[in-house]
Amino acid sequence: MSDPRTGTRFLPSVSARTLLARGLAFVLLALLAGCLSAPLDPLNRGPFFTPVNFRGSKSWPSDVRRVAVLPLDAHGAALPEDFVSSLDPVWLAALQDTQRAEFVPVSRYQLSRLFSGTRSLDSTGLLPEHFLQRVAGATGADAVLFCDVTGSNPYAPMSIGLRTKLVHLRSGSLIWACDERFDAREPAVANSARRFARDSGSARGDAVTAILQSPTAFAAYASSSVAATFPNR
């Protein structure tokens, strides 16, 4: 465009709105390029671990409203009782989060009073005489839950094995069982533990990192994963 009087040429003016739109478009393109080039965190893309070694009823029995939860047992793994007992409340919390029933803990002291000094019971061992009847009478429960710690490494890379059985106290029938090992050396397990920490805030500080360094937090992840395989209610 030119001035007809002087013949001087000049560029058309560009509005402030047009300049702003061009600037925003440039910023968006730069952000998009950065997102595409940055690698995805395995915490979001996986792989993830899902327990598969479980069996039992397809649905939660309607007559099981209260479950007696026995103390964790680790005789087979030769773990110290003080370490194993520190995980009792962790296991109980995972069970209660499922809201399948009322979960009533049986303390080691209570168990020893019922069965002559026995402080925990292996789910695969012989049970004391009249075990089911005595547990039902002492707790008013409809079912009893065993859990064995089959192994544990409390140092990074962490691992823990859990073997569980849920038994109907009146019929003696098996309702559900699960046997899984969680090893943080496996990327799928480590990713799942970190995702659990992110979603639940189960560890202090940087929970996503701390869960792979905290035996209690890692046990909480494993317990929650096992409890998630309960029959649907």
C-alpha positions in Angstrom: 0.0 0.0 0.0 1.3 3.5 -0.8 0.4 7.2 -0.2 -0.9 8.6 -3.6 0.4 12.0 -2.8 4.0 11.1 -2.0 4.3 7.6 -3.4 5.7 6.3 -0.1 5.0 2.6 0.6 4.2 1.3 4.1 3.2 -2.0 5.6 -0.3 -2.5 6.8 -0.7 -2.2 10.6 -1.1 -5.4 12.7 -3.5 -5.3 15.6 -2.6 -6.1 19.2 -5.1 -8.9 19.1 -3.4 -10.5 16.1 0.0 -10.3 17.8 -1.4 -11.9 21.0 -2.9 -14.7 19.1 0.3 -15.4 17.3 2.2 -15.4 20.5 -0.1 -17.9 22.2 0.0 -20.2 19.2 3.8 -20.2 19.4 3.8 -21.0 23.2 1.3 -23.8 22.7 3.3 -25.3 19.9 6.4 -25.2 22.1 4.6 -26.9 25.0 3.3 -29.6 22.7 6.7 -30.3 21.3 8.1 -30.7 24.8 5.3 -33.1 25.9 5.9 -35.3 22.8 9.6 -35.4 23.3 9.6 -36.1 27.1 9.6 -39.8 28.0 6.4 -41.0 29.8 6.9 -42.0 33.5 6.4 -45.8 34.1 4.2 -44.7 37.0 1.6 -43.7 34.4 2.2 -46.1 31.5 3.2 -49.3 33.4 3.6 -52.2 33.2 1.6 -52.9 36.4 1.3 -56.0 38.5 -2.1 -57.7 39.1 -2.4 -60.7 41.5 -3.7 -63.8 39.7 -3.0 -66.6 42.1 -6.3 -66.6 44.0 -9.4 -68.7 44.0 -12.8 -68.9 45.7 -16.4 -67.9 45.5 -17.5 -65.5 42.8 -19.5 -63.5 45.2 -19.1 -62.7 48.9 -21.3 -65.0 51.0 -24.4 -63.2 52.2 -24.2 -64.8 55.7 -20.6 -63.6 56.3 -21.0 -60.2 58.0 -18.2 -60.5 60.6 -14.7 -61.9 60.0 -12.2 -62.9 62.8 -8.7 -61.8 61.6 -5.9 -63.9 63.1 -2.5 -62.5 63.7 0.0 -62.8 60.9 2.1 -65.9 61.0 5.6 -66.3 59.7 6.9 -69.5 61.2 7.7 -70.8 57.8 9.7 -67.8 56.9 11.6 -67.7 60.3 10.9 -64.0 60.7 11.0 -62.3 64.1 7.7 -61.9 65.8 8.2 -58.2 66.6 8.6 -57.4 62.9 5.6 -59.6 61.8 3.4 -58.2 64.6 4.2 -54.6 63.4 2.4 -55.6 60.1 -0.8 -56.8 61.8 -2.5 -53.3 61.8 -1.3 -52.8 58.2 -3.1 -56.0 57.1 -6.2 -55.1 59.1 -6.4 -51.7 57.5 -6.3 -53.1 54.0 -9.1 -55.5 54.9 -11.3 -52.8 56.4 -10.8 -50.7 53.3 -12.6 -53.3 51.2 -15.8 -52.9 53.2 -16.8 -56.5 52.6 -17.6 -57.2 56.2 -16.7 -56.2 59.8 -13.2 -57.4 60.3 -12.5 -58.1 64.0 -8.8 -58.6 65.0 -7.8 -61.5 67.2 -4.7 -60.4 69.2 -1.8 -62.7 69.8 -2.7 -62.6 73.5 -6.3 -63.6 72.9 -5.2 -66.4 70.7 -2.7 -67.7 73.3 -5.5 -67.7 75.9 -7.8 -69.7 73.6 -5.2 -72.2 72.5 -2.6 -72.7 75.3 0.1 -70.3 74.3 -0.3 -70.4 70.5 0.3 -66.8 69.4 -0.2 -67.3 65.6 -1.4 -70.1 63.3 0.0 -71.2 59.9 -2.8 -71.6 57.4 -1.4 -74.8 56.1 -0.7 -76.5 59.5 -2.9 -78.6 61.8 -5.4 -76.6 63.7 -6.1 -77.0 67.4 -9.0 -79.2 68.4 -12.4 -77.5 68.1 -10.7 -74.5 66.5 -13.5 -73.2 64.4 -16.1 -73.5 67.1 -14.0 -71.8 69.7 -13.1 -68.9 67.4 -16.8 -68.5 66.6 -17.7 -68.5 70.2 -15.1 -66.0 71.3 -15.6 -63.5 68.5 -19.1 -64.0 67.2 -17.7 -64.1 63.7 -19.1 -65.9 60.7 -15.7 -66.6 59.1 -12.0 -66.6 60.1 -9.1 -65.2 58.0 -5.6 -66.6 58.1 -2.6 -64.8 56.7 1.0 -66.1 56.5 4.0 -64.0 55.6 5.9 -66.5 53.5 8.9 -64.3 53.1 10.1 -60.7 53.4 13.1 -58.6 52.5 12.8 -55.3 54.5 15.7 -53.7 52.6 15.7 -52.3 49.1 14.8 -53.9 46.7 12.0 -55.0 49.0 9.8 -58.1 48.7 7.1 -59.8 50.7 5.0 -62.9 50.2 1.4 -63.3 51.6 -0.6 -66.5 51.7 -4.2 -66.1 52.9 -7.3 -68.3 53.5 -10.8 -67.2 54.4 -12.8 -70.1 56.0 -16.5 -70.3 56.9 -16.7 -71.0 60.7 -20.0 -72.9 60.6 -19.4 -75.1 57.5 -15.6 -75.2 57.5 -15.6 -74.5 53.8 -13.1 -72.4 52.0 -14.5 -69.1 50.8 -11.3 -67.5 49.3 -7.6 -68.0 49.2 -4.7 -66.1 47.7 -0.9 -66.7 47.5 1.3 -64.0 46.0 4.8 -62.7 46.2 5.6 -59.0 45.6 9.2 -58.3 44.5 10.2 -54.7 43.9 12.9 -55.9 41.5 10.1 -56.6 39.0 9.3 -53.3 37.2 5.5 -54.1 37.2 5.6 -54.5 41.0 7.6 -51.4 41.6 5.3 -49.3 39.3 2.2 -50.6 41.1 3.7 -49.9 44.5 4.6 -46.3 43.4 1.1 -45.8 42.0 -0.5 -47.1 45.2 1.6 -44.6 47.2 0.7 -41.7 44.9 -3.0 -42.5 45.1 -3.1 -43.2 48.8 -0.3 -41.1 50.3 0.8 -44.2 52.3 4.3 -42.9 53.1 5.7 -39.7 54.5 7.6 -37.2 52.4 7.9 -38.2 48.8 5.5 -41.2 49.1 6.2 -42.4 45.5 9.9 -42.8 46.3 9.6 -43.8 49.9 7.3 -46.8 49.4 10.2 -48.7 47.8 12.3 -48.0 51.0 9.7 -48.5 53.7 8.8 -52.1 54.8 5.6 -50.9 56.3 4.5 -48.9 53.3 5.4 -51.7 50.9 3.5 -54.2 53.0 0.5 -51.8 52.9 0.7 -52.0 49.0 0.9 -55.8 49.0 -1.9 -56.2 51.6 -4.2 -53.9 49.6 -3.4 -55.8 46.4 -4.2 -59.2 48.0 -7.4 -57.9 49.7 -8.5 -56.5 46.3 -9.0 -60.1 45.1 -11.8 -60.7 47.6 -15.0 -61.9 46.0 -17.3 -59.1 45.0 -20.1 -58.2 47.4 
